[in-house]
Amino acid sequence: MSLWDLFGTQMLDIFRWGLLVALVLTTANTSAVTGTLIPLAAGILFVAVLIPFTMTPDLAPATAQVLVGLVSNLIILAAILAVRALWRRFRAG
């Protein structure tokens, strides 16, 4: 499987999206105590490692899956944070 195919598969993984949405919600609720940057970075790394080692068949070498997972997680997280920012902006009036 090529890296682009792997990237596309990871971008369409609904479980990955769900974990990252939960990460953003949890980080928002605990940011006063734990901060924002370190929990988000740790969560991105956790999801990038968790999914290839527990759920996916051997589509590509584990290192490639984790590295491409980091990239896809960053892109997904950026989209989720953008939607969250828009939501907060429109909700505030």
Number of C-alpha atoms within 10 A of each C-alpha: 9 10 13 10 11 17 18 13 14 23 18 12 12 11 13 21 18 11 16 21 17 13 19 20 13 13 20 14 12 13 13 9 8 12 12 15 11 11 17 19 12 12 19 24 17 14 20 23 18 15 17 21 13 8 9 12 8 11 15 15 10 14 11 16 22 21 15 20 26 19 16 22 23 18 13 20 19 12 12 16 14 12 12 15 12 12 11 11 10 9 8 7 5
